Amino acid sequence: MKIKELVRKGRNSQLKINDYSQVKIDEIITAVAWEIIKPENNKMLSEMAVQDTGLGKVDDKILKNTRKTIGLLRDLKNVKTVGIIKKDVKKGLTYIARPVGLVAAMTPATNPIATPLNNIINALKCKNSIIISPSPKGARVCAKIVKLVHKALRRVGAPISIVQSISPLSKMSDTLELFSLVDLVIATGAQDNIKKAIQTGTPTLGVGVGNVPSIIDSSANLKDAANKIKISKTFDNSTSCSSENSVIVVGSIYNKFINYLKKEGGVILNDSEKNILVNKMWDKNFILNRDLIAKQASKIANEIGFNRSKYLNSKFLIVNEKSVGRKFPFSMEKLSPILTMYKVKNFNQSIKLAKKILQNQGQGHSCSVHSKNKTNIIRIGKELPVCRVIVNQIHSFATGGSFDNGLPFSLSMGCGTWGKNIFDENLNYKHFLNITKIVNKIKINQPTEYEIFSQYWKKFPKVRLQGDI
C-alpha cells in the first residue's frame, strides 16, 4: 500500500474515533494490550523477534513486553484524555484534551515489540491514529503485531485503520515521506534516522544516545550493587540503551567490588584479550559490529576466539579502561554484556570522569549511582548532564519506569537539550495530546511596582535616582 493511502486511511479512521468516550477509549487500549501480552502471543512474538533480529533473549523479551505494558496501563488508569480534563477556578482556566491527529512512530530492532506497543497504546489513549515504521529486521514482527491489534480492534468495534504499519519492503524514502505527511513523529533508533525525521519539518520527538555510567562510592552496599548491575547488564543481552556501559569505582573499595562482580559471573579480560575484542567490536569508523551486539557473553567470547573454559559460564565480560574517547572505544555504548571498569581516587574524580564519559557520548540520558551518601547523590544531580539519576536500582529496569519508582513506564527517554532533544521526560501520553485552554476573566491580579521591586530597591537604593549609571 502506498504511503499516501496509509495516511488517508489513518486520518479517516481518526475522525471516526474523535467522538469516542473515555470509557470506550480505555476499552480499546485494554483490548490491544491484552492481545499482544497474552502469553501465547507474547511468546510467539518474542521468538519471532529474536529469530529475525538476532538480538536479545526470548524469555527477557517476554518479561519486558509484559512488565512495560502492565506498567503503562497502570500509569494510564483513570487518566482523563477525553474532553475536559482539568478546571482551575482560581485562574479561570479550563483544559480540554485534543488529539494531535495522525502519529508516525519509528521503532528500533532492539525492541521490536515493546516499543511499538507502547506508542500504540499512548496514541490510542489520546484518540489518535498511528502508523508504525519498523526497522527492516523488525518489520515481520511489526506486521504480526498490527494483525493482532486489528483482531482486538474488531472485537471492541473500533476501526482497524487507527493502527497501521508500512510495508516490510518499504525504503527509508517511504518512511521520510510518511513523516512529512503526519502530525507528529516519534523517532527512536539510530541518530542519523532521527535527524532525517526532524528534517522533514513535522514536529518530532526524538531521543538521544545512551551510554550509562554507574558510580559506586565508598558508602555503597557492594554486594547489592554488583548483583543489580549484573541483572541490568545481562537483561535481554543489553539491548536496552539504559544498560550500564561504564562503572566508576573509588579505589578504596575497587578490589572488593571487582570480587563481587566476579561472583555474579563477570570475567575480566587481560590486555591481549581486550585488544582482540576492541578490533572485533568496532570498525575503523567506530561502528559497532552488528554480529556481536546483544549476544550472550559466552557467545561473544567464542565468536572472537576466546574458547577457554573460563568463558563458558560467563555472564558478562569486564574490561579495564583508563581514559575516554575514540582512542578508548570501551568508554562508549556497546549494546552488549561488556562492562567497562574505571578506578578513581575519590568521589570528586568519579564526578569528573562520569561527566567526561557523557560529554563524549550519552549526554542527557541517565546516570546510575550506588550510594548511601545523600550529599553525593544530590551532587550527581546538580553536576552531571543527565535527565535521570537512578539511585540503588537495576538501571535498565528503573530508567524506563518501574513499579518501585515514580517514573512513567516508557521505552523512549527524552534527553533534553544535552541530548539535542526538545523534551527531557520519559515519553508518555501527555506528548500525544494537544491541550486547548478556555480562558475566562478573573479578578484583576496586578501587583504594584513597590511589591515587585522593593527588595531590589533596598539593596540598591541609587537605582531609583534619575541619572544613576
N, C-alpha and C positions, 0 to 999 in steps of 0.2 A: 504494500500500500504506500502511495506517495505521501510525503511529509505534509503537504497542504491538505490532503484528505484526512489524515490523522488529526490535524489541527481543527479542521471543520467539525469533525465528529466530536472532538473533545469539547469545543466551545458549545455546540448544540446540547450535549449531554449536561454540561454545567448549568445551562439555563434551566434544564428540567429539574435539577435538584435545588435551585436557588430559593424556592419557597418551602423546602422541607423543614419540618420542626426539629428542635433539638433532640427530641426522643427518637425520631426517625434517623437522624444523622448518627446518633450514638449506637443505634441498632446496626447500622451499616458497618461502622468501623469494628464493632464486636464480631460481626459475621466474617468480615475479611480477615481479621486477626486469627480467629479460630481456624479458619480453613487452611492457613499456612502453618500454624504451630501445632495443629492436630498431630499426634505422634507419628502416624503412618506417613503423612505428607511431609512433616519436618524431616524425618529420616530419609525419605526418598530425595527430597531437595538437597539435603546436606551431602548425601552420597554423590549426587549429580554434580554439585559444586566442586567437591574435591577431585572428582574424576575429570571434569572439564578444565578446571583452572590449575590443578596440580598443587594447590595451596591449602595449608591448614589440615585439621583433623576433623573427621566426621562427628565424633562424639562432642567435641568442643563447639562445633557449629550448631549442633542440635541444642546444646545448652545456651549458647549465645542467642540464638533465634528466640527461644522460649523466654529467657530472662529479660532480654531487651523489650520484647513485646508485652509481657506481663507488666513490666515496669512502666512502659509508655501508657498502657491502658489505665494503670493506677494514677499516673500523672493527669490523665485526661478525664478521669471520672468526676462527674458533677461540675466540670468546667464549662462555662457558657461561651459558646462561639456562634450563637444564632440570635439575631435581634438585639434588644437592649441588654448589654452585659454589665453595665455599671451606671449608677447615678451618684453624682456628687452635688448634693443640695447646696452646700455652703458656697461652692464655686459656680453653681448654676450650669453644670455640665452633665450631659447625658451621652453615654458612649454606646455606639451601635456597631456590632461586628459585621464586617462585609468581606466576602471572599475576594481574593486577588484575581481569581478567574481561572486561567489555564497555566498550570505549572509544568515545567520540564525538569527532570532530575537525572543528572549524570551519576552513575554508580560504579564503583571500582570492582575489580576481580577479587580483591581481598575479602570483601563482604558482599557477595552477590545475592544474598537473601535478606539478611537483617537490614541492610541499608535501604534497598528499595521499599521494603515493607514499612519501615519507619517513616519514610517520606510519603508513602501512600496513605497511611493512617493519619498523619498530620494534615495532609492536604484535604482528605475527605472530611475530617473533623471540622474543617473550616469551610465546607461546601465548595471546594474547588474540584476541578478535574485535573488529572495528571498523566503525563506521558513519560515513561522511563526510557532513558538511553543507557543501556548497559555497556560494559566493556566487551570486546569481542569474545573473550573467553567465558564471560558470564552470560552471554546472550541466550543460550539454550535454557539455562536455569531461569532467566528472567521471563522468557516466553511461557514457561511452565507455571511460574508464579502468577502471571497475568491470567492464564487459563483457569487456575484455581480461584483467583479473585472473582473472575466473571461468574463462576459457579455460585459463589457466595452472594454476589450482587443479584443474580436471578432469583435466588432463594428469598431475598428480602424485598424483591420488587423494585430494584433500582436499575437505572440504565447502565449497561455494562461499559459503555464507552467513556465513563468517568475515569476509568483506568485503562491505559493502553501502553504499548511499548513499540519502539521502532523495530524494523526487521533485523534479524541476525545478520543479514547480508549488507546492512547499511554501512556507509563510509562516514568518516569524520565530517565530510562536507554536508552529509544529510543531517548529522547531529547539529551542526552550526546553523543550518537552515531552520531546523526546529527551534533552536534557541532564539533565533531572530524573530520568530512568529508568536512566541508565547508571552505571558505577562510577568513571569518570574522564573528564574533559573536557579536550581540548587546544584552546585558543582562540587563534587567530591572525587578525588583521584589525583592523577598526575598534574603537577603545577602548570605545565605547558597547556594542557587541555583547559584548565581553569582560566588561564589568561585568555585563551581563544574565546571562551564563553563570555567573559567580561567584555571583550572587544566587539561582540555582536550588538552592544548597546542596550540590551534588555537588562533590567535590574537583576543582579546576580549575587547570590550568597555563596561565596567561595570560601574554602578553608585553607589553612596553612599546613606546613610540613611538621611532622612530629619528629622529635629526636630527644626523648625524655632523659634528663639527668636525674639521678637519685642521690641525695646527700644523706650520709649516715654520720651522725655526730656521736660524741662520747657518751651521751646520756641514753642512747637508743637501746632497746631490747634487741640484741644482736641476733639471737636465735629466731625470734619472731620476724624480724626484718628479712633475714635470709630466706625463711620459708615463704613469705609473701612475695618477695622478688622472684623466687623460683616459680611460683604459681603464675604470676603475672607474665614472666618472660617466656614461659613454655605454653601458655594458653593459646590454642589454635596455631601453634608454631610461630607465634609472634607476627601474625598478620595485622594486628592492631597497631595503629600509629601511636597508641598510648602505652605500648610496651617499653619498659626501661631499656635504654641503649648504653648509658654510662652510669657507673656507680662511683661516687667520690667518697672516700673514707679517710677519716682522721688517722694519722699514723699510730697513735697510741692504742688503737683498737683494730688496726688493719689485719694483722696476722690472725687474731681471734675470729674476726668476721670472715676471712677467707676460709678458715676451717669449717665454719658453719655452712658456707656456700658449698664446700666440698661434700659435706654430709647431705646436702639437698640434691646432689647429683651433678654439681659443677665440676668441670675438668679444665685445668689450666694448661694452655698451650705454651710450649717453650718457644724461644726466639726463632728457631728454624721453622717450626710448625706455623708460627704466626706469619712469617714471610711467605710461606706457601699459600696460606689461606688468603692473605690480602691480595695476592696476584690472581687468585681464582674468583674472589668475591666481586672485584671491580675491574672494568676495562680501563683503557687509557683516558677515557673521558669521564671516569668516575661514575659510570652507570652500573648499577647492581646487576649481577648475573642472575637472570630470571630462573635458571635451573637450580639455584641454590637457596633462594629465598623461601621462607615459610616451609622449610623441611625440618624433620627431626634432627637433633644434634648428631646422633649416631649415623644418620644417613649422609649428612654433610661431611662428616669425618671420613666416611667410607668412600664417598664420591671423589674426594680430593686426595685419596691415597693413605689416609691415616687408618690403617687396618689393625692397629694394635688393640689388644683386649680391653685396655682402659677406656676405650670409646664406645664399647658395645652397649653399656648401660648408662651412658652419659645422658643427662637431661638438658644441659646447656654447656656451651663452651665459653671459657674465660680467657681474655687476652689482656695483658698489662699494657698500658699506654702512658706516655709521658707528656704529650702535648696535643694540640688541636689544629685542625685544618686539613687541606688536601694532602699534605705530606704525611698525615696521620689519619688515614681513612676510617679507622675504627672509632674515631671521635664522632662519626656521622651515623645516620639512621641505617639500620641493617636489615630490618624486616625478617629476622631470623633469630633463633635462640643462641645468639652470640652476645656476650656481655663484656663490655669494656670496663676495666678497673683502673682507677686513679688513686694514688696515695698522696695525701697532703699533710702539712704540718699542723694546721689548726682550722677552726671553723671559718675564719676570715678568708683563708685560701680556698676553702670549699666554695664560698660565695663567688670569689673572683673566677675560679675555674668553671663553675657552672654557667656564669654569665658569658664567658668566652666560648663555651660549647654552644650555647644557644645563639649567640651572635653569628657563629659560623653556620649553624643550621638549627631550625626549630623554634625561632623566636615566637613568643605569643602562645604557644601550645600549652605546656604544663611542665611542672617540676614535682618530683617526689621527695619527701623528707621523712626520715625515721628518726624521731627525737622525742624527748620528754621536756625539752627546754623551750618554753613558750616564747622567750625572747628571741631565740634563734629562728623559730618558725615565723614569727612576725617579720624579722629581718629579711627572710627569703621573699616574703610577700611584698615588702617595700622596695627591694633592690633588684630582684631578677625580672627580666622582661617576659613574664608569663601571665596568662589569664587565670590559671588554676594552680594552686599549691596543694597537693594531695598529701595528707598527714597520716602516717602509720596505717596505710591501707594497701590493698592489692591494686596497684596503679591502673592496670589495663581494664579492671572492672570499675574502679571508682570514678575515673575521669569522665566516662560517658554516662554517669548516673548510677546509683547503687541503692539497695534497699536500706543501707545504713549510712547514707549521706544525703544531703539536700539538693544535689544537682539533678536537673531533669535528665531522664533517660534519653540518650541520643547516640547516633553513630557519627555525628559531624560536629566538630568543635571549632567555633569561631576563635580566631587568634588575634583579634583586634588589629590596631594599626601596626603593632610589632610584626604580625604575620601578613601584613598588607590586606587585611580583611576589613569589611565595614561593620562587623559585629564581633563581640567578644564573649558571647554566651554559648552554651550548648544549643544547637539548633533545636527549636521546639515549635509548638503550634502557633505561638504568637507571631512567628516570622511568616506564617501563611495567611495572615489577616491584614486587611485594611480596617482602620477604625475611623468611623465618622463621628465627629463631635457636634452635638447640638448645643449651642451656646446661648443661654438666657441671661438677661440683665440681673445683676445683683446689687446690693447696697455698695455705694462707692467706697473703695478702699485705697485712698490716695494719701500717702504719708507726706509730712511737711519736709522741707529742706533740713530743718533742725533735727528731725528724727533720723534722717539718713546720715547726715554729715557731722553731728555734734561731737562724736568721739574723735573724729579726724581733726576737727577744728581745735579741740582741746589740746591735742598733741602738737599741732602745727598752727598756732594762733595767727601767725603772719599771713597765711594763705588767704585770709578773709579781707586783708587790706588791699585796696586798689593799688595796682602798680607793683605788687610783690613779684619778684623774679625768681 
